[in-house]
Amino acid sequence: MRFRLSHILIRITAVVLTCCAVLSCADDSAVMEELDWAEAVMEEHPDSALTLLDTLDRSRLTTREARARHALLYSQALDKNYIELTTDSVIRPAAQYYARHGKPNDRLKAQYYLGCIFRNSGDWEQAIEHFVNAEGYVDRATDWQAIGRLYSAKRAIYADIYDFEKSYRDALLSAEYYDRAGNMLLQIKALTCAADYAYILGDYEVADSLLNDIEDSYWDKMDNLSKSYYYSSAINLARHSDIDTAKKIVSEYIKTISPEDIDWGVVANAYRLAGDTDSALWALERYPLGFPDYETEPQYLLLSSLIYEELGQFDKAYASLKKYSDIVGDEDIDKFEADTKFIEERYAHENAAIRHRNTVILIVFGTVTALLLAALIISSLRNRIRIAELRAEQERQDAERKLQYLESINTRLTEEKDALTDMLSKVSIPEEARRSVNDMLTTVTRILSAKASGSDYEVIDQVTHKMELLAEDRNHFVLSVMFSYATAHPEFTNALKARGLSEWETGYCCLYAMGLRGKDIGNLIGGGSHAHHNRASVIRSKLGLTEHDTTLGRWLIRLANETDHHGQNRAM
């Protein structure tokens, strides 16, 4: 009797367990179907996808794959509903799972949305690192829309840090993949961005060709917003060569596009440059139609300052310029402090990975038999050898970099020496400034001769120290030029200081007024072309020059001639 009872209980238990397993499998399948549905409606109805994912019972996500897929789709739905995340708490299960598992499409998206989180928090270096990781799956992925979105995100970051060559490249790539995905509107937007970057880079023929292709191939299928992008780019391009053509495009723009979709900043600037200040003010007053927060938009504030100045309303012009300066100054500080080179420290990561593996091995196998312990020791020795090899390789590369550093220093100093010599022979400058140039030339010549005192390895520290002193001499040099030039041309230097330039920046402008080119000034002051571009951009901003105005050198030479003429008239 007892035997039969126990036998019955065993059978009942088996049946219950079987039913639970079947129900569990059925529920897993049902969950995956619900996630399939959320993914299917994601592009057209992201709000519906977010609602389903938000209300899904998390306890039903019983597998790592289900949790990872839900996390990825949920991050995607939040992004498409313009809900920006700044922490990785939501995407983390997907990032961990798809780092080793899953299809290329999912692995690409996991890295992309992880990069978006860092982008939202302002960490561009980490964002680009994850976008580059996502790019590694492009060759195997088939979600063209996701790939287009990836390159569009990269394009935007490179544009923010003024790397317009990479922005142009990624804009074309995003357009290519949007075309494969059949998303014409996003393709047109990407092509319009590429035209804008080509214009900024000075390749006007390429910009014109891209805009012509858009008009010829897509015009009848474009919506108001796409046409607005086109008109904005076309006006900027036409404004470069023919202001009358630009005005015609502006007129067509206003007649064709609804007011809320028009870029009134572009229209206002076109009218301003054409000399129609009243129309420029009329367009500026419609700026809030597209930008409700217009009072914090740098474009609006700068245009407002320029237009009010031309109308003689100097109080309003100054107030707008002050707001513009504050906003742009804060943005520039953030950009300059960001690490924009995105260098991958490969050896550091490898060493950290090796140490992590060693730690795991020690924890897992620390209490096993002597045979396994011996195997662990052998593995640890191999890893140490590998670390030693990596360190030796890194030291070798450090030595090579030191040699390259000396060669680059020699090249830069030789160029600087030639520029100083040329400045003394060709440029008419005050005597005190000439003495400063001679002192700088003497310092450069001494550093160039340092190599004669020992081997490359022995003089690196000495040259580095002298380069630091040279940097201080450069600042003194610029100030000396300013003070000496101010003696001969006080009207010019006073005009610059009245526009908010510091004494150093005024001296920097004096070098232009003496007839030096931007390249020569970059060699004299040091820091490379990127540093020179940054300095010139800050000065242009203070002088109220836009990227579409004349070059800084020409503007300063014209100002010097005008102030000298004015000073002579006063003297008479």
LUMKE-467274 format. One line per field, with one value per residue (C-alpha): x, y negated, z; residue in one letter. Coordinates in steps of 0.25 Angstrom, whole numbers, always signed. Last residue first. Layout:
N
xx	X  ...
yy	Y  ...
zz	Z  ...
code	A  ...
END
This chain:
572
xx	+181  +184  +170  +171  +184  +177  +165  +174  +182  +169  +164  +177  +178  +163  +165  +178  +169  +158  +168  +175  +162  +157  +144  +130  +123  +129  +123  +131  +125  +139  +138  +134  +146  +155  +150  +151  +165  +170  +163  +169  +183  +181  +177  +188  +199  +202  +212  +212  +222  +217  +203  +206  +213  +201  +191  +199  +207  +205  +208  +193  +192  +203  +195  +184  +192  +196  +181  +179  +190  +184  +170  +160  +146  +143  +148  +162  +162  +159  +169  +180  +176  +175  +189  +197  +211  +211  +201  +210  +221  +211  +205  +218  +223  +211  +212  +227  +224  +214  +224  +235  +226  +224  +239  +242  +233  +241  +254  +249  +245  +259  +266  +258  +259  +274  +280  +271  +274  +289  +298  +301  +299  +284  +283  +286  +272  +268  +279  +273  +259  +264  +272  +260  +251  +261  +262  +246  +246  +256  +248  +236  +244  +248  +234  +231  +232  +231  +241  +254  +251  +238  +246  +256  +244  +237  +250  +252  +238  +239  +252  +246  +234  +243  +252  +241  +235  +248  +250  +236  +238  +250  +242  +231  +241  +246  +231  +229  +240  +235  +221  +227  +235  +223  +215  +225  +226  +211  +211  +222  +213  +202  +210  +214  +200  +196  +208  +203  +189  +194  +201  +189  +181  +191  +191  +176  +166  +165  +171  +164  +152  +158  +172  +166  +157  +169  +178  +167  +165  +180  +180  +168  +175  +188  +180  +173  +185  +192  +181  +179  +169  +171  +158  +164  +153  +156  +146  +152  +152  +137  +132  +140  +134  +120  +122  +128  +117  +106  +112  +117  +103  +96  +106  +103  +88  +90  +99  +90  +78  +86  +92  +79  +85  +78  +91  +94  +80  +83  +97  +92  +79  +87  +97  +86  +77  +89  +94  +80  +76  +66  +60  +54  +41  +50  +43  +32  +42  +50  +38  +43  +57  +50  +44  +57  +65  +54  +57  +72  +71  +86  +88  +96  +84  +74  +82  +84  +69  +66  +76  +71  +57  +59  +45  +37  +27  +25  +20  +29  +27  +25  +36  +46  +43  +47  +59  +64  +62  +70  +81  +82  +84  +94  +103  +115  +115  +101  +97  +103  +96  +83  +84  +87  +75  +66  +70  +67  +53  +50  +52  +43  +32  +32  +40  +34  +33  +47  +54  +64  +66  +66  +74  +84  +85  +88  +99  +105  +105  +112  +122  +125  +126  +137  +141  +141  +129  +122  +125  +120  +107  +105  +108  +97  +87  +91  +88  +74  +71  +74  +66  +54  +56  +56  +57  +66  +77  +76  +77  +90  +96  +91  +98  +111  +110  +108  +119  +129  +125  +125  +139  +144  +136  +144  +138  +136  +121  +122  +129  +118  +107  +114  +116  +101  +97  +107  +99  +85  +89  +94  +81  +73  +81  +78  +86  +98  +110  +119  +113  +117  +130  +123  +116  +130  +133  +120  +124  +137  +130  +121  +132  +140  +127  +124  +113  +102  +93  +106  +109  +95  +95  +108  +100  +89  +100  +107  +94  +89  +101  +100  +86  +88  +100  +92  +93  +104  +117  +116  +101  +98  +106  +101  +87  +86  +93  +83  +73  +84  +93  +91  +88  +75  +68  +53  +51  +40  +50  +61  +51  +47  +61  +65  +53  +56  +70  +66  +55  +65  +75  +64  +59  +73  +77  +65  +53  +47  +33  +36  +38  +23  +21  +15  +27  +30  +16  +15  +28  +24  +11  +19  +29  +18  +24  +39  +36  +24  +31  +40  +28  +22  +34  +35  +21  +25  +37  +28  +18  +30  +35  +21  +19  +33  +29  +15  +22  +32  +21  +13  +25  +28  +13  +13  +26  +20  +8  +15  +24  +12  +6  +18  +19  +4  +6  +19  +11  +0
yy	-472  -463  -459  -455  -447  -439  -436  -431  -423  -417  -414  -407  -399  -395  -390  -382  -376  -372  -366  -358  -353  -348  -354  -350  -336  -330  -342  -354  -362  -366  -358  -346  -348  -348  -335  -329  -334  -328  -314  -314  -317  -306  -296  -301  -298  -302  -313  -328  -330  -318  -321  -336  -331  -322  -334  -343  -355  -369  -377  -378  -363  -364  -375  -366  -356  -369  -372  -358  -359  -373  -367  -369  -375  -383  -396  -389  -387  -402  -406  -398  -404  -418  -417  -414  -417  -415  -404  -397  -397  -392  -381  -376  -375  -368  -357  -355  -354  -343  -336  -337  -329  -319  -319  -316  -303  -300  -302  -292  -282  -284  -280  -268  -263  -266  -253  -243  -251  -249  -261  -276  -277  -275  -288  -296  -297  -302  -313  -318  -319  -328  -337  -338  -342  -353  -358  -359  -366  -376  -378  -381  -392  -398  -399  -390  -390  -375  -369  -366  -365  -357  -348  -344  -342  -333  -325  -323  -319  -309  -303  -303  -294  -285  -283  -281  -270  -263  -264  -258  -247  -243  -243  -235  -225  -223  -222  -211  -203  -205  -200  -188  -185  -187  -178  -167  -168  -167  -155  -149  -152  -145  -132  -132  -133  -121  -113  -116  -112  -99  -96  -99  -90  -79  -82  -81  -92  -103  -115  -111  -120  -132  -131  -129  -142  -150  -146  -149  -163  -165  -161  -170  -182  -179  -179  -191  -199  -194  -199  -213  -217  -232  -240  -252  -262  -262  -272  -284  -292  -288  -292  -305  -308  -306  -315  -326  -325  -327  -339  -345  -344  -350  -362  -364  -364  -375  -383  -383  -387  -399  -402  -404  -410  -402  -395  -392  -386  -377  -373  -370  -363  -354  -350  -348  -339  -331  -329  -323  -326  -337  -328  -318  -316  -313  -311  -322  -330  -335  -343  -356  -353  -353  -367  -372  -366  -373  -386  -384  -382  -383  -370  -365  -368  -362  -349  -349  -350  -339  -329  -333  -331  -316  -314  -302  -311  -320  -310  -308  -312  -327  -330  -320  -327  -340  -335  -328  -342  -349  -339  -341  -356  -353  -345  -337  -334  -337  -326  -316  -321  -322  -308  -302  -309  -305  -291  -289  -296  -287  -275  -282  -285  -270  -265  -256  -266  -271  -257  -255  -268  -277  -267  -265  -280  -282  -272  -278  -292  -287  -280  -292  -301  -293  -303  -294  -301  -299  -284  -284  -290  -281  -269  -274  -275  -261  -256  -263  -257  -243  -245  -249  -238  -226  -214  -207  -206  -222  -223  -215  -224  -237  -233  -230  -244  -251  -242  -248  -262  -262  -256  -267  -277  -274  -287  -280  -281  -276  -264  -261  -262  -254  -242  -243  -243  -231  -223  -227  -222  -209  -207  -210  -200  -189  -178  -177  -169  -180  -190  -182  -190  -203  -199  -200  -213  -218  -213  -221  -233  -234  -231  -243  -252  -251  -262  -254  -252  -247  -237  -232  -232  -223  -212  -214  -211  -200  -192  -196  -189  -177  -175  -177  -168  -156  -152  -148  -153  -168  -166  -161  -172  -184  -178  -177  -191  -198  -203  -206  -213  -227  -240  -236  -245  -243  -248  -237  -231  -230  -224  -214  -210  -208  -200  -191  -189  -186  -176  -169  -168  -163  -153  -148  -147  -138  -139  -152  -149  -156  -169  -169  -177  -191  -199  -191  -192  -207  -209  -202  -209  -223  -218  -216  -216  -212  -204  -196  -183  -184  -185  -173  -164  -168  -163  -150  -148  -149  -139  -129  -130  -128  -115  -110  -113  -106  -94  -94  -95  -84  -75  -78  -76  -62  -58  -61  -53  -41  -42  -43  -31  -22  -27  -22  -9  -6  -10  +0
zz	-158  -147  -147  -162  -159  -148  -157  -168  -158  -153  -167  -171  -158  -160  -174  -170  -159  -168  -178  -167  -161  -175  -180  -175  -176  -163  -156  -151  -138  -134  -121  -130  -139  -128  -122  -136  -138  -125  -129  -143  -137  -128  -139  -148  -138  -124  -127  -127  -138  -146  -145  -149  -161  -165  -162  -172  -167  -172  -160  -158  -156  -145  -139  -137  -128  -120  -118  -114  -103  -99  -97  -108  -104  -116  -110  -109  -124  -127  -117  -124  -137  -132  -125  -137  -135  -119  -120  -129  -118  -108  -116  -121  -107  -103  -114  -110  -96  -99  -108  -98  -88  -99  -101  -86  -88  -101  -93  -83  -94  -101  -88  -85  -99  -99  -94  -103  -116  -112  -107  -108  -123  -122  -114  -126  -130  -116  -117  -131  -125  -114  -123  -132  -121  -116  -131  -132  -119  -124  -136  -128  -121  -134  -140  -151  -166  -171  -181  -175  -160  -163  -173  -162  -152  -162  -165  -150  -148  -159  -153  -139  -145  -152  -140  -130  -140  -140  -125  -123  -134  -126  -113  -120  -124  -110  -105  -116  -110  -96  -100  -107  -94  -86  -95  -94  -79  -79  -88  -79  -67  -74  -76  -62  -57  -66  -61  -47  -50  -55  -43  -35  -43  -40  -25  -24  -24  -14  -22  -35  -35  -28  -34  -48  -46  -42  -53  -63  -57  -58  -73  -76  -69  -77  -90  -87  -83  -96  -105  -100  -111  -114  -116  -121  -116  -101  -96  -89  -102  -105  -91  -91  -105  -100  -89  -98  -108  -97  -90  -103  -109  -97  -98  -113  -111  -100  -108  -120  -112  -106  -120  -127  -139  -149  -154  -139  -137  -149  -144  -130  -134  -143  -132  -122  -132  -137  -122  -118  -104  -107  -118  -108  -116  -128  -141  -140  -131  -143  -148  -142  -149  -163  -161  -155  -168  -177  -170  -172  -187  -189  -197  -185  -175  -185  -185  -170  -168  -177  -171  -157  -161  -164  -170  -164  -156  -167  -177  -189  -204  -203  -193  -200  -214  -208  -201  -214  -221  -210  -211  -226  -224  -213  -223  -220  -205  -203  -213  -204  -192  -199  -205  -191  -185  -197  -196  -181  -184  -195  -185  -175  -185  -190  -202  -212  -224  -221  -220  -232  -239  -226  -217  -229  -230  -215  -216  -228  -222  -209  -218  -226  -213  -207  -197  -185  -179  -193  -193  -178  -183  -195  -186  -177  -189  -193  -179  -179  -192  -187  -175  -184  -194  -184  -193  -184  -195  -197  -182  -183  -194  -187  -174  -181  -188  -174  -169  -179  -177  -162  -163  -171  -163  -150  -143  -129  -131  -145  -141  -131  -141  -152  -142  -139  -154  -156  -145  -151  -164  -158  -151  -164  -172  -162  -170  -161  -165  -170  -160  -148  -145  -146  -133  -126  -133  -128  -114  -114  -120  -108  -98  -104  -106  -91  -91  -83  -95  -103  -92  -93  -109  -108  -101  -111  -122  -115  -113  -127  -133  -125  -129  -144  -143  -137  -122  -112  -107  -104  -107  -93  -86  -94  -94  -78  -77  -86  -75  -64  -74  -69  -76  -83  -93  -95  -109  -112  -121  -111  -100  -111  -114  -99  -97  -109  -104  -90  -95  -104  -92  -82  -92  -96  -81  -79  -69  -74  -69  -56  -64  -66  -79  -76  -81  -93  -98  -95  -102  -114  -115  -114  -124  -135  -149  -146  -133  -139  -143  -130  -121  -128  -127  -112  -111  -118  -110  -97  -103  -106  -92  -87  -95  -90  -76  -78  -83  -72  -62  -68  -68  -53  -50  -57  -51  -37  -40  -44  -32  -23  -29  -27  -13  -11  -18  -9  +4  +0
code	M  A  R  N  Q  G  H  H  D  T  E  N  A  L  R  I  L  W  R  G  L  T  T  D  H  E  T  L  G  L  K  S  R  I  V  S  A  R  N  H  H  A  H  S  G  G  G  I  L  N  G  I  D  K  G  R  L  G  M  A  Y  L  C  C  Y  G  T  E  W  E  S  L  G  R  A  K  L  A  N  T  F  E  P  H  A  T  A  Y  S  F  M  V  S  L  V  F  H  N  R  D  E  A  L  L  E  M  K  H  T  V  Q  D  I  V  E  Y  D  S  G  S  A  K  A  S  L  I  R  T  V  T  T  L  M  D  N  V  S  R  R  A  E  E  P  I  S  V  K  S  L  M  D  T  L  A  D  K  E  E  T  L  R  T  N  I  S  E  L  Y  Q  L  K  R  E  A  D  Q  R  E  Q  E  A  R  L  E  A  I  R  I  R  N  R  L  S  S  I  I  L  A  A  L  L  L  A  T  V  T  G  F  V  I  L  I  V  T  N  R  H  R  I  A  A  N  E  H  A  Y  R  E  E  I  F  K  T  D  A  E  F  K  D  I  D  E  D  G  V  I  D  S  Y  K  K  L  S  A  Y  A  K  D  F  Q  G  L  E  E  Y  I  L  S  S  L  L  L  Y  Q  P  E  T  E  Y  D  P  F  G  L  P  Y  R  E  L  A  W  L  A  S  D  T  D  G  A  L  R  Y  A  N  A  V  V  G  W  D  I  D  E  P  S  I  T  K  I  Y  E  S  V  I  K  K  A  T  D  I  D  S  H  R  A  L  N  I  A  S  S  Y  Y  Y  S  K  S  L  N  D  M  K  D  W  Y  S  D  E  I  D  N  L  L  S  D  A  V  E  Y  D  G  L  I  Y  A  Y  D  A  A  C  T  L  A  K  I  Q  L  L  M  N  G  A  R  D  Y  Y  E  A  S  L  L  A  D  R  Y  S  K  E  F  D  Y  I  D  A  Y  I  A  R  K  A  S  Y  L  R  G  I  A  Q  W  D  T  A  R  D  V  Y  G  E  A  N  V  F  H  E  I  A  Q  E  W  D  G  S  N  R  F  I  C  G  L  Y  Y  Q  A  K  L  R  D  N  P  K  G  H  R  A  Y  Y  Q  A  A  P  R  I  V  S  D  T  T  L  E  I  Y  N  K  D  L  A  Q  S  Y  L  L  A  H  R  A  R  A  E  R  T  T  L  R  S  R  D  L  T  D  L  L  T  L  A  S  D  P  H  E  E  M  V  A  E  A  W  D  L  E  E  M  V  A  S  D  D  A  C  S  L  V  A  C  C  T  L  V  V  A  T  I  R  I  L  I  H  S  L  R  F  R  M
END
